């Protein structure tokens, strides 16, 4: 399940936006962004479909492994 937040930036170039928690957590930790209202789950999910297994060590296999590590 994805979590999104209303974000505020630390400079004049970026005032407000919406971002997924896994994409902005580094910037929040570095105090480049703030999520003043926290994050909320929006019900979205990611799916990866394939007709056959990916070759071991391929970019697609790496993506598949990463998706499994971040899955709920």
mmCIF file as Biopython writes it, N, C-alpha, C and O atoms, coordinates in Angstrom:
data_model
#
loop_
_atom_site.group_PDB
_atom_site.id
_atom_site.type_symbol
_atom_site.label_atom_id
_atom_site.label_alt_id
_atom_site.label_comp_id
_atom_site.label_asym_id
_atom_site.label_entity_id
_atom_site.label_seq_id
_atom_site.pdbx_PDB_ins_code
_atom_site.Cartn_x
_atom_site.Cartn_y
_atom_site.Cartn_z
_atom_site.occupancy
_atom_site.B_iso_or_equiv
_atom_site.auth_seq_id
_atom_site.auth_asym_id
_atom_site.pdbx_PDB_model_num
ATOM 1   N N  . UNK A ? 1  ? 0.845  -1.175  0.000   1.0 0.0 1  A 1 
ATOM 2   C CA . UNK A ? 1  ? 0.000  0.000   0.000   1.0 0.0 1  A 1 
ATOM 3   C C  . UNK A ? 1  ? 0.888  1.235   0.000   1.0 0.0 1  A 1 
ATOM 4   O O  . UNK A ? 1  ? 1.809  1.336   0.811   1.0 0.0 1  A 1 
ATOM 5   N N  . UNK A ? 2  ? 0.628  2.150   -0.878  1.0 0.0 2  A 1 
ATOM 6   C CA . UNK A ? 2  ? 1.416  3.378   -0.987  1.0 0.0 2  A 1 
ATOM 7   C C  . UNK A ? 2  ? 0.936  4.410   0.021   1.0 0.0 2  A 1 
ATOM 8   O O  . UNK A ? 2  ? -0.248 4.478   0.350   1.0 0.0 2  A 1 
ATOM 9   N N  . UNK A ? 3  ? 1.875  5.209   0.504   1.0 0.0 3  A 1 
ATOM 10  C CA . UNK A ? 3  ? 1.541  6.306   1.404   1.0 0.0 3  A 1 
ATOM 11  C C  . UNK A ? 3  ? 2.006  7.599   0.764   1.0 0.0 3  A 1 
ATOM 12  O O  . UNK A ? 3  ? 3.139  7.697   0.292   1.0 0.0 3  A 1 
ATOM 13  N N  . UNK A ? 4  ? 1.129  8.590   0.748   1.0 0.0 4  A 1 
ATOM 14  C CA . UNK A ? 4  ? 1.425  9.884   0.147   1.0 0.0 4  A 1 
ATOM 15  C C  . UNK A ? 4  ? 1.275  10.983  1.183   1.0 0.0 4  A 1 
ATOM 16  O O  . UNK A ? 4  ? 0.578  10.825  2.185   1.0 0.0 4  A 1 
ATOM 17  N N  . UNK A ? 5  ? 1.947  12.108  0.923   1.0 0.0 5  A 1 
ATOM 18  C CA . UNK A ? 5  ? 1.860  13.246  1.836   1.0 0.0 5  A 1 
ATOM 19  C C  . UNK A ? 5  ? 1.880  14.537  1.046   1.0 0.0 5  A 1 
ATOM 20  O O  . UNK A ? 5  ? 2.413  14.601  -0.062  1.0 0.0 5  A 1 
ATOM 21  N N  . UNK A ? 6  ? 1.289  15.563  1.633   1.0 0.0 6  A 1 
ATOM 22  C CA . UNK A ? 6  ? 1.461  16.926  1.148   1.0 0.0 6  A 1 
ATOM 23  C C  . UNK A ? 6  ? 2.824  17.375  1.652   1.0 0.0 6  A 1 
ATOM 24  O O  . UNK A ? 6  ? 3.097  17.316  2.851   1.0 0.0 6  A 1 
ATOM 25  N N  . UNK A ? 7  ? 3.679  17.824  0.738   1.0 0.0 7  A 1 
ATOM 26  C CA . UNK A ? 7  ? 5.052  18.161  1.092   1.0 0.0 7  A 1 
ATOM 27  C C  . UNK A ? 7  ? 5.285  19.658  0.980   1.0 0.0 7  A 1 
ATOM 28  O O  . UNK A ? 7  ? 4.632  20.346  0.195   1.0 0.0 7  A 1 
ATOM 29  N N  . UNK A ? 8  ? 6.216  20.147  1.768   1.0 0.0 8  A 1 
ATOM 30  C CA . UNK A ? 8  ? 6.655  21.533  1.619   1.0 0.0 8  A 1 
ATOM 31  C C  . UNK A ? 8  ? 8.172  21.529  1.486   1.0 0.0 8  A 1 
ATOM 32  O O  . UNK A ? 8  ? 8.866  20.768  2.161   1.0 0.0 8  A 1 
ATOM 33  N N  . UNK A ? 9  ? 8.681  22.397  0.596   1.0 0.0 9  A 1 
ATOM 34  C CA . UNK A ? 9  ? 10.109 22.445  0.322   1.0 0.0 9  A 1 
ATOM 35  C C  . UNK A ? 9  ? 10.834 23.461  1.165   1.0 0.0 9  A 1 
ATOM 36  O O  . UNK A ? 9  ? 10.229 24.305  1.826   1.0 0.0 9  A 1 
ATOM 37  N N  . UNK A ? 10 ? 12.161 23.357  1.125   1.0 0.0 10 A 1 
ATOM 38  C CA . UNK A ? 10 ? 12.989 24.238  1.954   1.0 0.0 10 A 1 
ATOM 39  C C  . UNK A ? 10 ? 13.548 25.430  1.185   1.0 0.0 10 A 1 
ATOM 40  O O  . UNK A ? 10 ? 14.344 26.193  1.732   1.0 0.0 10 A 1 
ATOM 41  N N  . UNK A ? 11 ? 13.146 25.603  -0.076  1.0 0.0 11 A 1 
ATOM 42  C CA . UNK A ? 11 ? 13.637 26.754  -0.831  1.0 0.0 11 A 1 
ATOM 43  C C  . UNK A ? 11 ? 12.500 27.370  -1.638  1.0 0.0 11 A 1 
ATOM 44  O O  . UNK A ? 11 ? 11.380 26.860  -1.645  1.0 0.0 11 A 1 
ATOM 45  N N  . UNK A ? 12 ? 12.803 28.471  -2.314  1.0 0.0 12 A 1 
ATOM 46  C CA . UNK A ? 12 ? 11.773 29.193  -3.071  1.0 0.0 12 A 1 
ATOM 47  C C  . UNK A ? 12 ? 11.364 28.480  -4.355  1.0 0.0 12 A 1 
ATOM 48  O O  . UNK A ? 12 ? 10.330 28.811  -4.935  1.0 0.0 12 A 1 
ATOM 49  N N  . UNK A ? 13 ? 12.151 27.511  -4.809  1.0 0.0 13 A 1 
ATOM 50  C CA . UNK A ? 13 ? 11.823 26.819  -6.051  1.0 0.0 13 A 1 
ATOM 51  C C  . UNK A ? 13 ? 10.706 25.792  -5.861  1.0 0.0 13 A 1 
ATOM 52  O O  . UNK A ? 13 ? 9.991  25.462  -6.808  1.0 0.0 13 A 1 
ATOM 53  N N  . UNK A ? 14 ? 10.565 25.302  -4.663  1.0 0.0 14 A 1 
ATOM 54  C CA . UNK A ? 14 ? 9.579  24.266  -4.391  1.0 0.0 14 A 1 
ATOM 55  C C  . UNK A ? 14 ? 8.790  24.657  -3.150  1.0 0.0 14 A 1 
ATOM 56  O O  . UNK A ? 14 ? 9.353  24.723  -2.057  1.0 0.0 14 A 1 
ATOM 57  N N  . UNK A ? 15 ? 7.518  24.914  -3.299  1.0 0.0 15 A 1 
ATOM 58  C CA . UNK A ? 15 ? 6.686  25.315  -2.163  1.0 0.0 15 A 1 
ATOM 59  C C  . UNK A ? 15 ? 5.857  24.156  -1.623  1.0 0.0 15 A 1 
ATOM 60  O O  . UNK A ? 15 ? 5.924  23.844  -0.435  1.0 0.0 15 A 1 
ATOM 61  N N  . UNK A ? 16 ? 5.068  23.514  -2.499  1.0 0.0 16 A 1 
ATOM 62  C CA . UNK A ? 16 ? 4.165  22.444  -2.062  1.0 0.0 16 A 1 
ATOM 63  C C  . UNK A ? 16 ? 4.091  21.375  -3.136  1.0 0.0 16 A 1 
ATOM 64  O O  . UNK A ? 16 ? 4.307  21.659  -4.314  1.0 0.0 16 A 1 
ATOM 65  N N  . UNK A ? 17 ? 3.794  20.174  -2.744  1.0 0.0 17 A 1 
ATOM 66  C CA . UNK A ? 17 ? 3.627  19.073  -3.697  1.0 0.0 17 A 1 
ATOM 67  C C  . UNK A ? 17 ? 3.111  17.855  -2.971  1.0 0.0 17 A 1 
ATOM 68  O O  . UNK A ? 17 ? 2.908  17.872  -1.757  1.0 0.0 17 A 1 
ATOM 69  N N  . UNK A ? 18 ? 2.902  16.805  -3.726  1.0 0.0 18 A 1 
ATOM 70  C CA . UNK A ? 18 ? 2.463  15.525  -3.174  1.0 0.0 18 A 1 
ATOM 71  C C  . UNK A ? 18 ? 3.505  14.494  -3.566  1.0 0.0 18 A 1 
ATOM 72  O O  . UNK A ? 18 ? 3.948  14.460  -4.714  1.0 0.0 18 A 1 
ATOM 73  N N  . UNK A ? 19 ? 3.896  13.657  -2.624  1.0 0.0 19 A 1 
ATOM 74  C CA . UNK A ? 19 ? 4.911  12.657  -2.926  1.0 0.0 19 A 1 
ATOM 75  C C  . UNK A ? 19 ? 4.666  11.359  -2.199  1.0 0.0 19 A 1 
ATOM 76  O O  . UNK A ? 19 ? 4.097  11.331  -1.108  1.0 0.0 19 A 1 
ATOM 77  N N  . UNK A ? 20 ? 5.112  10.271  -2.831  1.0 0.0 20 A 1 
ATOM 78  C CA . UNK A ? 20 ? 5.041  8.941   -2.213  1.0 0.0 20 A 1 
ATOM 79  C C  . UNK A ? 20 ? 6.152  8.815   -1.180  1.0 0.0 20 A 1 
ATOM 80  O O  . UNK A ? 20 ? 7.269  9.285   -1.399  1.0 0.0 20 A 1 
ATOM 81  N N  . UNK A ? 21 ? 5.845  8.186   -0.067  1.0 0.0 21 A 1 
ATOM 82  C CA . UNK A ? 21 ? 6.801  8.116   1.045   1.0 0.0 21 A 1 
ATOM 83  C C  . UNK A ? 21 ? 8.118  7.472   0.634   1.0 0.0 21 A 1 
ATOM 84  O O  . UNK A ? 21 ? 9.179  7.950   1.034   1.0 0.0 21 A 1 
ATOM 85  N N  . UNK A ? 22 ? 8.079  6.399   -0.155  1.0 0.0 22 A 1 
ATOM 86  C CA . UNK A ? 22 ? 9.322  5.719   -0.520  1.0 0.0 22 A 1 
ATOM 87  C C  . UNK A ? 22 ? 10.175 6.535   -1.485  1.0 0.0 22 A 1 
ATOM 88  O O  . UNK A ? 22 ? 11.369 6.268   -1.623  1.0 0.0 22 A 1 
ATOM 89  N N  . UNK A ? 23 ? 9.591  7.517   -2.151  1.0 0.0 23 A 1 
ATOM 90  C CA . UNK A ? 23 ? 10.358 8.355   -3.074  1.0 0.0 23 A 1 
ATOM 91  C C  . UNK A ? 23 ? 10.950 9.585   -2.398  1.0 0.0 23 A 1 
ATOM 92  O O  . UNK A ? 23 ? 11.923 10.150  -2.899  1.0 0.0 23 A 1 
ATOM 93  N N  . UNK A ? 24 ? 10.391 10.008  -1.283  1.0 0.0 24 A 1 
ATOM 94  C CA . UNK A ? 24 ? 10.837 11.258  -0.656  1.0 0.0 24 A 1 
ATOM 95  C C  . UNK A ? 24 ? 11.456 11.076  0.719   1.0 0.0 24 A 1 
ATOM 96  O O  . UNK A ? 24 ? 11.859 12.062  1.336   1.0 0.0 24 A 1 
ATOM 97  N N  . UNK A ? 25 ? 11.547 9.846   1.223   1.0 0.0 25 A 1 
ATOM 98  C CA . UNK A ? 25 ? 12.024 9.668   2.596   1.0 0.0 25 A 1 
ATOM 99  C C  . UNK A ? 25 ? 13.442 10.189  2.795   1.0 0.0 25 A 1 
ATOM 100 O O  . UNK A ? 25 ? 13.753 10.703  3.869   1.0 0.0 25 A 1 
ATOM 101 N N  . UNK A ? 26 ? 14.315 10.072  1.790   1.0 0.0 26 A 1 
ATOM 102 C CA . UNK A ? 26 ? 15.676 10.588  1.908   1.0 0.0 26 A 1 
ATOM 103 C C  . UNK A ? 26 ? 15.708 12.098  2.037   1.0 0.0 26 A 1 
ATOM 104 O O  . UNK A ? 26 ? 16.461 12.646  2.842   1.0 0.0 26 A 1 
ATOM 105 N N  . UNK A ? 27 ? 14.882 12.771  1.237   1.0 0.0 27 A 1 
ATOM 106 C CA . UNK A ? 27 ? 14.824 14.229  1.303   1.0 0.0 27 A 1 
ATOM 107 C C  . UNK A ? 27 ? 14.202 14.706  2.613   1.0 0.0 27 A 1 
ATOM 108 O O  . UNK A ? 27 ? 14.573 15.761  3.128   1.0 0.0 27 A 1 
ATOM 109 N N  . UNK A ? 28 ? 13.274 13.949  3.145   1.0 0.0 28 A 1 
ATOM 110 C CA . UNK A ? 28 ? 12.695 14.305  4.445   1.0 0.0 28 A 1 
ATOM 111 C C  . UNK A ? 28 ? 13.746 14.119  5.545   1.0 0.0 28 A 1 
ATOM 112 O O  . UNK A ? 28 ? 13.875 14.957  6.437   1.0 0.0 28 A 1 
ATOM 113 N N  . UNK A ? 29 ? 14.497 13.013  5.472   1.0 0.0 29 A 1 
ATOM 114 C CA . UNK A ? 29 ? 15.553 12.770  6.458   1.0 0.0 29 A 1 
ATOM 115 C C  . UNK A ? 29 ? 16.637 13.839  6.391   1.0 0.0 29 A 1 
ATOM 116 O O  . UNK A ? 29 ? 17.231 14.184  7.413   1.0 0.0 29 A 1 
ATOM 117 N N  . UNK A ? 30 ? 16.900 14.369  5.190   1.0 0.0 30 A 1 
ATOM 118 C CA . UNK A ? 30 ? 17.920 15.410  5.011   1.0 0.0 30 A 1 
ATOM 119 C C  . UNK A ? 30 ? 17.355 16.811  5.247   1.0 0.0 30 A 1 
ATOM 120 O O  . UNK A ? 30 ? 18.057 17.804  5.056   1.0 0.0 30 A 1 
ATOM 121 N N  . UNK A ? 31 ? 16.107 16.894  5.657   1.0 0.0 31 A 1 
ATOM 122 C CA . UNK A ? 31 ? 15.406 18.142  5.954   1.0 0.0 31 A 1 
ATOM 123 C C  . UNK A ? 31 ? 15.321 19.057  4.712   1.0 0.0 31 A 1 
ATOM 124 O O  . UNK A ? 31 ? 15.304 20.282  4.832   1.0 0.0 31 A 1 
ATOM 125 N N  . UNK A ? 32 ? 15.269 18.443  3.537   1.0 0.0 32 A 1 
ATOM 126 C CA . UNK A ? 32 ? 15.035 19.196  2.308   1.0 0.0 32 A 1 
ATOM 127 C C  . UNK A ? 32 ? 13.540 19.315  2.037   1.0 0.0 32 A 1 
ATOM 128 O O  . UNK A ? 32 ? 13.086 20.260  1.392   1.0 0.0 32 A 1 
ATOM 129 N N  . UNK A ? 33 ? 12.785 18.347  2.540   1.0 0.0 33 A 1 
ATOM 130 C CA . UNK A ? 33 ? 11.330 18.352  2.439   1.0 0.0 33 A 1 
ATOM 131 C C  . UNK A ? 33 ? 10.740 18.106  3.814   1.0 0.0 33 A 1 
ATOM 132 O O  . UNK A ? 33 ? 11.398 17.558  4.699   1.0 0.0 33 A 1 
ATOM 133 N N  . UNK A ? 34 ? 9.499  18.514  3.982   1.0 0.0 34 A 1 
ATOM 134 C CA . UNK A ? 34 ? 8.766  18.238  5.223   1.0 0.0 34 A 1 
ATOM 135 C C  . UNK A ? 34 ? 7.393  17.701  4.849   1.0 0.0 34 A 1 
ATOM 136 O O  . UNK A ? 34 ? 6.826  18.088  3.827   1.0 0.0 34 A 1 
ATOM 137 N N  . UNK A ? 35 ? 6.869  16.822  5.666   1.0 0.0 35 A 1 
ATOM 138 C CA . UNK A ? 35 ? 5.512  16.299  5.503   1.0 0.0 35 A 1 
ATOM 139 C C  . UNK A ? 35 ? 4.732  16.725  6.742   1.0 0.0 35 A 1 
ATOM 140 O O  . UNK A ? 35 ? 4.527  15.920  7.650   1.0 0.0 35 A 1 
ATOM 141 N N  . UNK A ? 36 ? 4.294  17.988  6.786   1.0 0.0 36 A 1 
ATOM 142 C CA . UNK A ? 36 ? 3.701  18.527  8.012   1.0 0.0 36 A 1 
ATOM 143 C C  . UNK A ? 36 ? 2.425  17.824  8.457   1.0 0.0 36 A 1 
ATOM 144 O O  . UNK A ? 36 ? 2.073  17.890  9.635   1.0 0.0 36 A 1 
ATOM 145 N N  . UNK A ? 37 ? 1.736  17.165  7.563   1.0 0.0 37 A 1 
ATOM 146 C CA . UNK A ? 37 ? 0.495  16.476  7.933   1.0 0.0 37 A 1 
ATOM 147 C C  . UNK A ? 37 ? 0.666  14.966  7.947   1.0 0.0 37 A 1 
ATOM 148 O O  . UNK A ? 37 ? -0.320 14.238  8.061   1.0 0.0 37 A 1 
ATOM 149 N N  . UNK A ? 38 ? 1.896  14.481  7.834   1.0 0.0 38 A 1 
ATOM 150 C CA . UNK A ? 38 ? 2.155  13.050  7.833   1.0 0.0 38 A 1 
ATOM 151 C C  . UNK A ? 38 ? 1.800  12.414  6.502   1.0 0.0 38 A 1 
ATOM 152 O O  . UNK A ? 38 ? 1.526  13.107  5.523   1.0 0.0 38 A 1 
ATOM 153 N N  . UNK A ? 39 ? 1.807  11.098  6.477   1.0 0.0 39 A 1 
ATOM 154 C CA . UNK A ? 39 ? 1.498  10.328  5.274   1.0 0.0 39 A 1 
ATOM 155 C C  . UNK A ? 39 ? 0.195  9.582   5.459   1.0 0.0 39 A 1 
ATOM 156 O O  . UNK A ? 39 ? -0.151 9.179   6.569   1.0 0.0 39 A 1 
ATOM 157 N N  . UNK A ? 40 ? -0.524 9.400   4.366   1.0 0.0 40 A 1 
ATOM 158 C CA . UNK A ? 40 ? -1.754 8.615   4.400   1.0 0.0 40 A 1 
ATOM 159 C C  . UNK A ? 40 ? -1.673 7.526   3.335   1.0 0.0 40 A 1 
ATOM 160 O O  . UNK A ? 40 ? -1.082 7.728   2.275   1.0 0.0 40 A 1 
ATOM 161 N N  . UNK A ? 41 ? -2.268 6.377   3.621   1.0 0.0 41 A 1 
ATOM 162 C CA . UNK A ? 41 ? -2.335 5.300   2.635   1.0 0.0 41 A 1 
ATOM 163 C C  . UNK A ? 41 ? -3.438 5.613   1.650   1.0 0.0 41 A 1 
ATOM 164 O O  . UNK A ? 41 ? -4.537 6.020   2.028   1.0 0.0 41 A 1 
ATOM 165 N N  . UNK A ? 42 ? -3.124 5.416   0.363   1.0 0.0 42 A 1 
ATOM 166 C CA . UNK A ? 42 ? -4.115 5.750   -0.661  1.0 0.0 42 A 1 
ATOM 167 C C  . UNK A ? 42 ? -4.741 4.523   -1.312  1.0 0.0 42 A 1 
ATOM 168 O O  . UNK A ? 42 ? -5.646 4.666   -2.134  1.0 0.0 42 A 1 
ATOM 169 N N  . UNK A ? 43 ? -4.289 3.335   -0.972  1.0 0.0 43 A 1 
ATOM 170 C CA . UNK A ? 43 ? -4.880 2.120   -1.523  1.0 0.0 43 A 1 
ATOM 171 C C  . UNK A ? 43 ? -4.254 1.653   -2.820  1.0 0.0 43 A 1 
ATOM 172 O O  . UNK A ? 43 ? -4.672 0.626   -3.355  1.0 0.0 43 A 1 
ATOM 173 N N  . UNK A ? 44 ? -3.260 2.370   -3.354  1.0 0.0 44 A 1 
ATOM 174 C CA . UNK A ? 44 ? -2.646 1.932   -4.607  1.0 0.0 44 A 1 
ATOM 175 C C  . UNK A ? 44 ? -1.609 0.845   -4.340  1.0 0.0 44 A 1 
ATOM 176 O O  . UNK A ? 44 ? -1.107 0.701   -3.225  1.0 0.0 44 A 1 
ATOM 177 N N  . UNK A ? 45 ? -1.304 0.096   -5.373  1.0 0.0 45 A 1 
ATOM 178 C CA . UNK A ? 45 ? -0.326 -0.991  -5.303  1.0 0.0 45 A 1 
ATOM 179 C C  . UNK A ? 45 ? 0.442  -1.062  -6.611  1.0 0.0 45 A 1 
ATOM 180 O O  . UNK A ? 45 ? -0.002 -0.530  -7.628  1.0 0.0 45 A 1 
ATOM 181 N N  . UNK A ? 46 ? 1.597  -1.721  -6.584  1.0 0.0 46 A 1 
ATOM 182 C CA . UNK A ? 46 ? 2.368  -1.989  -7.790  1.0 0.0 46 A 1 
ATOM 183 C C  . UNK A ? 46 ? 2.290  -3.476  -8.098  1.0 0.0 46 A 1 
ATOM 184 O O  . UNK A ? 46 ? 2.316  -4.307  -7.189  1.0 0.0 46 A 1 
ATOM 185 N N  . UNK A ? 47 ? 2.193  -3.812  -9.380  1.0 0.0 47 A 1 
ATOM 186 C CA . UNK A ? 47 ? 2.160  -5.204  -9.821  1.0 0.0 47 A 1 
ATOM 187 C C  . UNK A ? 47 ? 3.152  -5.387  -10.952 1.0 0.0 47 A 1 
ATOM 188 O O  . UNK A ? 47 ? 3.329  -4.493  -11.780 1.0 0.0 47 A 1 
ATOM 189 N N  . UNK A ? 48 ? 3.791  -6.528  -10.989 1.0 0.0 48 A 1 
ATOM 190 C CA . UNK A ? 48 ? 4.715  -6.870  -12.059 1.0 0.0 48 A 1 
ATOM 191 C C  . UNK A ? 48 ? 4.240  -8.180  -12.664 1.0 0.0 48 A 1 
ATOM 192 O O  . UNK A ? 48 ? 4.180  -9.202  -11.981 1.0 0.0 48 A 1 
ATOM 193 N N  . UNK A ? 49 ? 3.901  -8.147  -13.947 1.0 0.0 49 A 1 
ATOM 194 C CA . UNK A ? 49 ? 3.414  -9.334  -14.643 1.0 0.0 49 A 1 
ATOM 195 C C  . UNK A ? 49 ? 4.428  -9.765  -15.687 1.0 0.0 49 A 1 
ATOM 196 O O  . UNK A ? 49 ? 5.059  -8.928  -16.331 1.0 0.0 49 A 1 
ATOM 197 N N  . UNK A ? 50 ? 4.582  -11.060 -15.853 1.0 0.0 50 A 1 
ATOM 198 C CA . UNK A ? 50 ? 5.462  -11.601 -16.877 1.0 0.0 50 A 1 
ATOM 199 C C  . UNK A ? 50 ? 4.921  -12.943 -17.360 1.0 0.0 50 A 1 
ATOM 200 O O  . UNK A ? 50 ? 4.345  -13.705 -16.583 1.0 0.0 50 A 1 
ATOM 201 N N  . UNK A ? 51 ? 5.110  -13.221 -18.639 1.0 0.0 51 A 1 
ATOM 202 C CA . UNK A ? 51 ? 4.646  -14.487 -19.209 1.0 0.0 51 A 1 
ATOM 203 C C  . UNK A ? 51 ? 5.594  -15.633 -18.870 1.0 0.0 51 A 1 
ATOM 204 O O  . UNK A ? 51 ? 5.184  -16.793 -18.855 1.0 0.0 51 A 1 
ATOM 205 N N  . UNK A ? 52 ? 6.856  -15.315 -18.597 1.0 0.0 52 A 1 
ATOM 206 C CA . UNK A ? 52 ? 7.842  -16.340 -18.251 1.0 0.0 52 A 1 
ATOM 207 C C  . UNK A ? 52 ? 8.816  -15.762 -17.233 1.0 0.0 52 A 1 
ATOM 208 O O  . UNK A ? 52 ? 8.926  -14.542 -17.113 1.0 0.0 52 A 1 
ATOM 209 N N  . UNK A ? 53 ? 9.518  -16.605 -16.507 1.0 0.0 53 A 1 
ATOM 210 C CA . UNK A ? 53 ? 10.459 -16.104 -15.500 1.0 0.0 53 A 1 
ATOM 211 C C  . UNK A ? 53 ? 11.547 -15.232 -16.129 1.0 0.0 53 A 1 
ATOM 212 O O  . UNK A ? 53 ? 11.938 -15.436 -17.278 1.0 0.0 53 A 1 
ATOM 213 N N  . UNK A ? 54 ? 12.025 -14.258 -15.355 1.0 0.0 54 A 1 
ATOM 214 C CA . UNK A ? 54 ? 13.107 -13.408 -15.824 1.0 0.0 54 A 1 
ATOM 215 C C  . UNK A ? 54 ? 14.432 -14.157 -15.728 1.0 0.0 54 A 1 
ATOM 216 O O  . UNK A ? 54 ? 14.612 -14.978 -14.829 1.0 0.0 54 A 1 
ATOM 217 N N  . UNK A ? 55 ? 15.360 -13.884 -16.641 1.0 0.0 55 A 1 
ATOM 218 C CA . UNK A ? 55 ? 16.693 -14.489 -16.526 1.0 0.0 55 A 1 
ATOM 219 C C  . UNK A ? 55 ? 17.367 -14.042 -15.221 1.0 0.0 55 A 1 
ATOM 220 O O  . UNK A ? 55 ? 17.303 -12.869 -14.854 1.0 0.0 55 A 1 
ATOM 221 N N  . UNK A ? 56 ? 17.997 -14.963 -14.543 1.0 0.0 56 A 1 
ATOM 222 C CA . UNK A ? 56 ? 18.668 -14.656 -13.284 1.0 0.0 56 A 1 
ATOM 223 C C  . UNK A ? 56 ? 19.731 -13.588 -13.496 1.0 0.0 56 A 1 
ATOM 224 O O  . UNK A ? 56 ? 20.535 -13.686 -14.423 1.0 0.0 56 A 1 
ATOM 225 N N  . UNK A ? 57 ? 19.738 -12.563 -12.638 1.0 0.0 57 A 1 
ATOM 226 C CA . UNK A ? 57 ? 20.713 -11.491 -12.722 1.0 0.0 57 A 1 
ATOM 227 C C  . UNK A ? 57 ? 20.365 -10.384 -13.697 1.0 0.0 57 A 1 
ATOM 228 O O  . UNK A ? 57 ? 21.120 -9.419  -13.825 1.0 0.0 57 A 1 
ATOM 229 N N  . UNK A ? 58 ? 19.230 -10.501 -14.395 1.0 0.0 58 A 1 
ATOM 230 C CA . UNK A ? 58 ? 18.823 -9.460  -15.344 1.0 0.0 58 A 1 
ATOM 231 C C  . UNK A ? 58 ? 18.256 -8.255  -14.589 1.0 0.0 58 A 1 
ATOM 232 O O  . UNK A ? 58 ? 17.938 -8.343  -13.403 1.0 0.0 58 A 1 
ATOM 233 N N  . UNK A ? 59 ? 18.137 -7.138  -15.292 1.0 0.0 59 A 1 
ATOM 234 C CA . UNK A ? 59 ? 17.543 -5.941  -14.699 1.0 0.0 59 A 1 
ATOM 235 C C  . UNK A ? 59 ? 16.119 -6.246  -14.239 1.0 0.0 59 A 1 
ATOM 236 O O  . UNK A ? 59 ? 15.696 -5.799  -13.173 1.0 0.0 59 A 1 
ATOM 237 N N  . UNK A ? 60 ? 15.392 -7.000  -15.036 1.0 0.0 60 A 1 
ATOM 238 C CA . UNK A ? 60 ? 14.021 -7.360  -14.675 1.0 0.0 60 A 1 
ATOM 239 C C  . UNK A ? 60 ? 13.997 -8.217  -13.409 1.0 0.0 60 A 1 
ATOM 240 O O  . UNK A ? 60 ? 13.125 -8.045  -12.558 1.0 0.0 60 A 1 
ATOM 241 N N  . UNK A ? 61 ? 14.946 -9.133  -13.287 1.0 0.0 61 A 1 
ATOM 242 C CA . UNK A ? 61 ? 15.037 -9.975  -12.089 1.0 0.0 61 A 1 
ATOM 243 C C  . UNK A ? 61 ? 15.368 -9.124  -10.869 1.0 0.0 61 A 1 
ATOM 244 O O  . UNK A ? 61 ? 14.822 -9.341  -9.788  1.0 0.0 61 A 1 
ATOM 245 N N  . UNK A ? 62 ? 16.265 -8.154  -11.045 1.0 0.0 62 A 1 
ATOM 246 C CA . UNK A ? 62 ? 16.594 -7.242  -9.934  1.0 0.0 62 A 1 
ATOM 247 C C  . UNK A ? 62 ? 15.368 -6.446  -9.503  1.0 0.0 62 A 1 
ATOM 248 O O  . UNK A ? 62 ? 15.120 -6.279  -8.309  1.0 0.0 62 A 1 
ATOM 249 N N  . UNK A ? 63 ? 14.599 -5.954  -10.479 1.0 0.0 63 A 1 
ATOM 250 C CA . UNK A ? 63 ? 13.367 -5.228  -10.155 1.0 0.0 63 A 1 
ATOM 251 C C  . UNK A ? 63 ? 12.399 -6.132  -9.405  1.0 0.0 63 A 1 
ATOM 252 O O  . UNK A ? 63 ? 11.812 -5.719  -8.405  1.0 0.0 63 A 1 
ATOM 253 N N  . UNK A ? 64 ? 12.230 -7.346  -9.875  1.0 0.0 64 A 1 
ATOM 254 C CA . UNK A ? 64 ? 11.335 -8.304  -9.213  1.0 0.0 64 A 1 
ATOM 255 C C  . UNK A ? 64 ? 11.762 -8.542  -7.766  1.0 0.0 64 A 1 
ATOM 256 O O  . UNK A ? 64 ? 10.926 -8.541  -6.863  1.0 0.0 64 A 1 
ATOM 257 N N  . UNK A ? 65 ? 13.040 -8.742  -7.549  1.0 0.0 65 A 1 
ATOM 258 C CA . UNK A ? 65 ? 13.550 -8.964  -6.187  1.0 0.0 65 A 1 
ATOM 259 C C  . UNK A ? 65 ? 13.319 -7.735  -5.312  1.0 0.0 65 A 1 
ATOM 260 O O  . UNK A ? 65 ? 12.926 -7.862  -4.152  1.0 0.0 65 A 1 
ATOM 261 N N  . UNK A ? 66 ? 13.565 -6.539  -5.869  1.0 0.0 66 A 1 
ATOM 262 C CA . UNK A ? 66 ? 13.345 -5.323  -5.089  1.0 0.0 66 A 1 
ATOM 263 C C  . UNK A ? 66 ? 11.875 -5.159  -4.725  1.0 0.0 66 A 1 
ATOM 264 O O  . UNK A ? 66 ? 11.549 -4.828  -3.585  1.0 0.0 66 A 1 
ATOM 265 N N  . UNK A ? 67 ? 10.986 -5.388  -5.688  1.0 0.0 67 A 1 
ATOM 266 C CA . UNK A ? 67 ? 9.553  -5.266  -5.405  1.0 0.0 67 A 1 
ATOM 267 C C  . UNK A ? 67 ? 9.137  -6.224  -4.288  1.0 0.0 67 A 1 
ATOM 268 O O  . UNK A ? 67 ? 8.319  -5.870  -3.439  1.0 0.0 67 A 1 
ATOM 269 N N  . UNK A ? 68 ? 9.690  -7.418  -4.288  1.0 0.0 68 A 1 
ATOM 270 C CA . UNK A ? 68 ? 9.339  -8.374  -3.230  1.0 0.0 68 A 1 
ATOM 271 C C  . UNK A ? 68 ? 9.850  -7.920  -1.867  1.0 0.0 68 A 1 
ATOM 272 O O  . UNK A ? 68 ? 9.220  -8.211  -0.850  1.0 0.0 68 A 1 
ATOM 273 N N  . UNK A ? 69 ? 10.980 -7.210  -1.825  1.0 0.0 69 A 1 
ATOM 274 C CA . UNK A ? 69 ? 11.506 -6.764  -0.528  1.0 0.0 69 A 1 
ATOM 275 C C  . UNK A ? 69 ? 10.690 -5.602  0.036   1.0 0.0 69 A 1 
ATOM 276 O O  . UNK A ? 69 ? 10.601 -5.453  1.255   1.0 0.0 69 A 1 
ATOM 277 N N  . UNK A ? 70 ? 10.090 -4.773  -0.827  1.0 0.0 70 A 1 
ATOM 278 C CA . UNK A ? 70 ? 9.329  -3.637  -0.330  1.0 0.0 70 A 1 
ATOM 279 C C  . UNK A ? 70 ? 7.826  -3.911  -0.230  1.0 0.0 70 A 1 
ATOM 280 O O  . UNK A ? 70 ? 7.058  -3.059  0.217   1.0 0.0 70 A 1 
ATOM 281 N N  . UNK A ? 71 ? 7.418  -5.116  -0.654  1.0 0.0 71 A 1 
ATOM 282 C CA . UNK A ? 71 ? 5.997  -5.467  -0.594  1.0 0.0 71 A 1 
ATOM 283 C C  . UNK A ? 71 ? 5.555  -5.597  0.869   1.0 0.0 71 A 1 
ATOM 284 O O  . UNK A ? 71 ? 6.336  -5.982  1.739   1.0 0.0 71 A 1 
ATOM 285 N N  . UNK A ? 72 ? 4.300  -5.271  1.110   1.0 0.0 72 A 1 
ATOM 286 C CA . UNK A ? 72 ? 3.753  -5.403  2.471   1.0 0.0 72 A 1 
ATOM 287 C C  . UNK A ? 72 ? 3.655  -6.835  2.888   1.0 0.0 72 A 1 
ATOM 288 O O  . UNK A ? 72 ? 3.216  -7.125  4.001   1.0 0.0 72 A 1 
#
